[in-house]
Amino acid sequence: MENGFELRVHEARGRVVAPFGRELTLESASATVRDDASGTRLHARLGTADGERLGALLTYAPRARESADANTDASAELGNTEPTDELDLLLHLDPIRARTLAESGLADWAEPLLGEVRGHVRLRGPPDRLALSGWVRTDGGGVAIDGTIASEGESSVALRTAGLQVDRAIDGAPSARVRGRVAFTLPPDADPRVLAELEPFRLGDLEVPATRVEGTLGDDAFFVDSARAAMGTSPRGRPRTIEARGRIGYDGSVDFHVDGEVGELADDPTLRALMPGLRADGRFEATL
């Protein structure tokens, strides 16, 4: 090409020794690198001897400075004063073991996951603020992913599922199949915040109603600031609600304060299982 730079790699093979904590084989790779606005395009396929497969498609397009200067007036009207590079990274997991993700150092969130993960994850946008999207299938069910990953400031990730058997997907989790959404807010200098909104589900012999939980992920426990379960209304039209706050240790320990508006809850199956023989009307408090 005239007055520019272009590098083409038609085929490459080799070994990848970092950052996955184990050796991966680079089965194939091709790339085009240019110094204009079309930027870089890379396609790679990696695998392991025991059947793990990872595909990556990367496009990195720097916005040409001369193009930005030529559109200064339009950029100013839109509030854009600097050229914005664009990155687009698409990962295909086909499959990857959760352990491999965790050992990579790039996905600490995967440490408690079990089994294999299949699906795709995409990061797209300016490198300092990438839009995250994807869908993965774990051994416990499918999960949709969306969020924003920021190099500075606050990041956020939300997970949605139409049915996840949590004990098959997360190490140490209780046996339950849940549906709903869990959102994580990740401040740069504070513990992650969690907001979970779950549809009714069974936990052992308990029938857990629709629940909203807010809290913080600490180093050794999940600190619940607010957990609220609405159980509809009593025959008298009074609300049936339970609220809780406390601490759930990652070692299984529980320290909870629970209170609620009873409103003729004696016929509710969840409270019947927790407090056999309940006959009351009004409020109650309990510590677990």
C-alpha positions in Angstrom: 0.0 0.0 0.0 1.2 3.5 -0.8 2.3 5.9 2.0 1.4 3.5 4.8 2.1 0.3 6.6 0.4 -3.1 6.3 1.4 -6.4 7.8 -0.4 -9.7 6.9 0.0 -12.9 8.8 -1.7 -15.7 6.9 -1.1 -18.6 9.2 0.6 -19.1 12.6 0.9 -21.9 15.1 2.5 -22.3 18.5 2.1 -22.6 22.3 0.5 -20.2 24.7 2.0 -20.5 28.2 0.3 -17.5 29.9 -2.0 -16.3 31.3 -4.1 -19.4 31.6 -2.1 -21.3 34.3 -1.7 -24.2 31.8 -0.3 -24.5 28.3 -2.7 -24.0 25.4 -1.9 -24.8 21.8 -2.3 -22.0 19.2 -4.0 -24.1 16.5 -4.3 -21.4 14.0 -4.0 -17.6 13.7 -4.3 -15.0 11.0 -4.0 -11.2 11.2 -3.9 -8.0 9.3 -2.3 -4.9 10.8 -2.6 -1.5 9.1 -1.7 2.0 10.2 -4.9 3.6 8.9 -8.4 3.7 10.3 -9.0 0.1 9.4 -6.6 -0.9 12.1 -5.9 -4.4 13.2 -7.9 -7.6 12.7 -6.9 -10.9 14.3 -8.5 -14.3 14.3 -7.1 -17.1 16.5 -8.1 -20.6 17.7 -6.6 -22.2 20.8 -7.1 -25.6 22.4 -5.8 -28.1 25.0 -5.0 -31.7 24.7 -8.1 -32.6 26.7 -10.6 -30.9 24.5 -10.9 -27.3 25.6 -11.4 -24.8 22.7 -11.2 -21.0 22.6 -11.8 -18.9 19.5 -11.0 -15.1 19.4 -11.8 -12.5 16.8 -10.3 -9.1 17.5 -10.8 -5.8 15.6 -9.0 -2.7 16.8 -9.7 0.4 14.8 -8.0 3.6 15.8 -9.8 6.7 14.6 -7.5 8.6 12.3 -6.4 12.0 13.7 -6.8 13.7 10.3 -10.3 12.4 10.0 -11.2 13.7 13.4 -9.6 17.1 12.6 -11.7 17.3 9.4 -14.8 16.9 11.4 -14.0 19.3 14.3 -17.2 21.2 14.0 -19.4 18.1 14.0 -17.5 16.6 16.9 -17.8 19.8 18.9 -21.6 19.8 18.4 -21.7 16.2 19.7 -19.4 17.0 22.6 -16.6 14.8 21.2 -13.3 16.6 21.4 -10.9 13.6 21.0 -10.6 10.8 18.5 -12.0 7.6 19.9 -10.4 4.2 19.2 -12.7 1.2 18.8 -12.1 -2.3 20.0 -14.2 -5.3 19.3 -13.3 -8.6 20.9 -15.5 -11.7 20.4 -14.6 -14.9 22.3 -16.1 -18.3 21.6 -15.9 -20.8 24.5 -16.4 -24.3 23.0 -15.9 -25.4 25.8 -13.6 -23.9 28.4 -13.4 -25.3 31.9 -14.3 -22.9 34.6 -11.0 -23.7 36.3 -9.1 -22.5 33.2 -10.9 -19.2 33.3 -10.2 -18.7 37.0 -6.5 -19.6 36.6 -6.1 -17.1 33.8 -6.1 -14.2 36.2 -8.5 -12.5 33.8 -11.7 -13.8 35.3 -11.5 -14.0 39.1 -15.3 -14.2 39.2 -15.0 -17.7 37.7 -13.2 -19.2 40.7 -16.4 -20.7 42.4 -17.8 -22.0 39.1 -18.0 -25.7 38.4 -17.6 -27.8 35.2 -17.5 -26.4 31.7 -18.6 -23.1 30.1 -19.8 -22.8 26.5 -21.0 -19.8 24.6 -19.7 -16.4 23.6 -18.6 -13.2 25.3 -18.1 -9.9 23.5 -16.4 -6.6 24.5 -17.0 -3.7 22.2 -16.3 0.1 22.3 -13.6 2.5 23.4 -10.9 0.6 25.2 -11.4 2.6 28.4 -15.1 1.8 28.5 -16.2 -1.4 26.9 -19.7 -2.7 26.5 -19.9 -6.3 27.7 -22.5 -8.8 26.3 -22.7 -12.5 25.9 -24.5 -15.8 26.6 -22.9 -18.8 28.2 -24.2 -22.3 29.2 -22.8 -23.7 32.4 -23.4 -27.3 33.7 -26.3 -25.7 35.6 -28.0 -23.8 32.8 -27.8 -20.8 30.6 -26.9 -17.3 31.6 -27.1 -14.0 29.6 -24.4 -11.4 30.3 -24.4 -7.6 29.8 -22.6 -4.7 31.4 -19.8 -2.1 31.1 -16.1 -2.6 31.8 -14.3 0.7 32.6 -10.6 1.1 33.0 -11.3 4.0 35.3 -14.4 4.5 37.5 -17.2 2.1 38.1 -17.8 -1.1 36.1 -21.1 -3.1 36.1 -22.1 -6.7 35.1 -25.6 -8.2 35.0 -26.5 -11.8 34.7 -29.9 -13.1 33.7 -31.2 -16.7 33.7 -34.4 -18.4 32.8 -33.4 -21.4 34.8 -30.1 -22.1 36.7 -29.5 -25.2 38.9 -27.1 -23.3 41.2 -25.5 -26.3 42.9 -24.3 -27.6 39.5 -22.8 -24.3 38.5 -21.4 -22.9 41.7 -19.2 -24.7 44.2 -20.8 -25.0 47.7 -24.2 -23.5 46.6 -27.4 -25.0 47.9 -29.5 -27.2 45.7 -32.0 -24.9 44.0 -33.2 -23.9 40.5 -33.6 -20.2 40.2 -34.8 -17.6 37.6 -34.1 -13.9 37.7 -31.4 -11.3 37.4 -28.2 -10.5 39.5 -26.4 -7.2 38.9 -22.9 -6.5 40.2 -21.6 -2.9 40.6 -17.8 -2.8 40.8 -16.4 0.4 42.3 -12.6 0.9 41.8 -11.8 1.2 45.5 -14.6 -0.6 47.3 -16.2 -4.0 47.6 -18.5 -5.1 44.8 -22.2 -4.3 45.3 -24.9 -6.9 44.4 -28.6 -6.5 43.5 -30.5 -9.8 43.0 -34.1 -10.1 41.9 -35.2 -13.7 41.9 -38.5 -15.3 41.0 -40.1 -17.8 43.4 -38.1 -21.0 43.8 -37.7 -24.1 46.1 -34.9 -24.5 48.5 -35.1 -28.0 49.9 -38.5 -28.2 51.5 -39.0 -24.5 51.5 -41.0 -22.5 48.9 -39.1 -19.2 48.7 -41.3 -16.4 47.3 -40.1 -13.7 44.9 -37.1 -12.0 46.6 -35.1 -8.8 46.2 -31.6 -8.8 47.8 -29.1 -5.9 48.1 -25.7 -6.3 49.6 -21.9 -6.3 49.4 -19.4 -9.0 48.5 -16.7 -8.9 51.2 -13.5 -10.9 51.5 -15.1 -13.7 53.6 -18.8 -13.2 53.4 -21.8 -11.7 51.6 -23.2 -8.8 53.7 -26.9 -8.5 53.1 -28.1 -4.9 53.6 -31.7 -5.7 52.6 -33.6 -8.8 51.6 -37.3 -8.5 51.0 -39.7 -11.2 50.1 -43.3 -10.4 49.2 -45.9 -13.2 49.7 -49.0 -11.5 48.4 -51.8 -10.6 50.8 -53.7 -12.4 53.5 -57.4 -13.2 53.4 -58.0 -9.8 55.1 -56.1 -8.0 52.4 -53.0 -7.3 54.5 -49.5 -7.6 52.9 -47.4 -10.7 53.7 -43.7 -9.6 53.8 -40.5 -10.7 55.3 -37.4 -8.5 55.5 -33.9 -9.6 56.5 -30.4 -8.3 56.9 -27.1 -9.9 58.0 -24.2 -11.9 56.9 -23.7 -15.1 54.9 -20.2 -16.5 55.3 -18.5 -18.3 52.4 -17.9 -21.1 54.9 -21.6 -21.6 55.3 -22.1 -19.6 58.5 -25.2 -17.4 58.8 -25.9 -14.4 61.0 -29.3 -13.0 60.1 -32.0 -10.7 61.6 -35.4 -11.3 60.2 -38.6 -9.4 60.7 -41.9 -9.1 58.9 -45.6 -8.3 58.7 -47.3 -11.5 59.6 -50.8 -10.7 58.3 -52.2 -14.2 58.9 -49.1 -16.0 57.6 -49.9 -19.3 59.3 -51.1 -20.8 56.0 -47.9 -19.9 54.1 -45.9 -23.0 53.4 -42.5 -21.3 53.8 -43.2 -20.0 57.3 -45.0 -23.3 58.2 -41.7 -25.1 57.5 -39.6 -22.5 59.4 -42.0 -22.1 62.4 -44.3 -25.1 62.8 -47.5 -24.2 64.7 -47.4 -20.5 63.9 -50.7 -18.8 64.9 -50.3 -15.1 65.0 -51.3 -11.8 63.5 -49.0 -8.7 63.5 -45.2 -8.4 63.3 -42.5 -10.9 64.2 -38.7 -10.8 64.6 -36.2 -13.6 64.6 -32.4 -14.0 64.7 -30.8 -16.9 62.7 
